[in-house]
Amino acid sequence: MSSILIVGGDRLGVIPEKLRAFGYTKVNHISGRKTKMVKKQIPYETNSILILTDYVNHNMLYSIKKQAANQKIPVYFAKRSWAYIEQSLKA
């Protein structure tokens, strides 16, 4: 089972469905805009993290990057557009 955490973006639209078609069976989402969300932990069994760079609190970004580095989870950065997301995941 492959799971991904999306950080950023208030509304994801069809992104979760496209990620499932891309091979991710579980998609979690943290909007990452509010300052209290900085304390959020990466969910257990997360295999990848996708950060939507145009819709995220910078402190949340640094917190998630640090947690991911400690857990050796790959982090992908993209704008909130499927073309950018797909390009980032394939790289």
C-alpha positions as CSV (number, residue, x, y, z in Angstrom):
1,M,0.0,0.0,0.0
2,S,1.4,3.4,-1.0
3,S,0.2,6.5,0.7
4,I,0.9,10.2,0.1
5,L,0.4,13.3,2.3
6,I,-0.6,16.5,0.5
7,V,0.4,19.7,2.3
8,G,-1.2,22.9,1.1
9,G,-4.2,23.8,-1.0
10,D,-7.6,24.5,0.4
11,R,-9.4,22.6,-2.3
12,L,-7.8,19.7,-4.1
13,G,-10.4,19.1,-6.8
14,V,-9.5,16.0,-8.9
15,I,-5.9,15.7,-7.5
16,P,-6.7,12.9,-5.1
17,E,-8.3,10.8,-7.9
18,K,-5.4,11.4,-10.2
19,L,-3.0,10.4,-7.5
20,R,-4.9,7.2,-7.0
21,A,-4.6,6.5,-10.7
22,F,-0.9,7.3,-10.4
23,G,-0.6,4.4,-7.9
24,Y,-1.2,5.9,-4.5
25,T,-3.9,4.0,-2.6
26,K,-4.3,6.4,0.3
27,V,-4.3,10.2,0.0
28,N,-4.2,12.4,3.2
29,H,-4.4,16.2,3.1
30,I,-3.4,19.0,5.5
31,S,-4.3,22.5,4.2
32,G,-1.3,24.0,6.0
33,R,-2.6,27.6,6.0
34,K,-3.3,28.1,9.7
35,T,-0.5,28.7,12.1
36,K,-1.7,25.9,14.5
37,M,-1.2,23.3,11.8
38,V,2.5,23.6,12.2
39,K,2.3,21.2,15.1
40,K,0.7,18.5,12.9
41,Q,2.6,15.3,12.6
42,I,3.1,13.2,9.5
43,P,0.5,10.4,9.5
44,Y,1.8,6.9,10.2
45,E,2.5,4.8,7.0
46,T,3.1,7.9,4.8
47,N,5.4,6.9,1.9
48,S,5.6,10.3,0.1
49,I,4.8,13.9,0.8
50,L,3.6,16.4,-1.8
51,I,3.9,20.1,-0.9
52,L,1.8,22.5,-2.9
53,T,4.1,25.5,-2.8
54,D,1.6,28.2,-3.7
55,Y,-0.8,27.4,-0.9
56,V,1.2,26.7,2.3
57,N,2.3,28.4,5.5
58,H,6.1,28.7,5.4
59,N,6.5,27.5,8.9
60,M,4.4,24.4,8.1
61,L,6.7,23.8,5.1
62,Y,9.8,23.8,7.3
63,S,8.2,21.6,9.9
64,I,7.1,19.0,7.4
65,K,10.5,19.0,5.7
66,K,12.3,18.4,9.0
67,Q,9.9,15.6,10.0
68,A,10.3,14.0,6.5
69,A,14.1,14.2,6.7
70,N,14.0,12.5,10.1
71,Q,11.7,9.7,8.8
72,K,13.5,9.5,5.4
73,I,10.3,10.2,3.5
74,P,10.7,11.7,0.0
75,V,9.2,15.2,-0.4
76,Y,8.0,16.5,-3.8
77,F,7.2,20.2,-4.5
78,A,4.8,21.4,-7.1
79,K,2.3,24.1,-7.8
80,R,-1.4,23.2,-7.5
81,S,-1.8,22.1,-11.1
82,W,-1.8,18.4,-12.2
83,A,0.8,19.1,-14.9
84,Y,3.3,20.4,-12.3
85,I,2.4,17.6,-9.8
86,E,2.8,14.8,-12.4
87,Q,6.2,16.3,-13.5
88,S,7.4,16.5,-9.9
89,L,6.4,12.9,-9.1
90,K,8.0,11.5,-12.3
91,A,11.4,13.3,-11.6
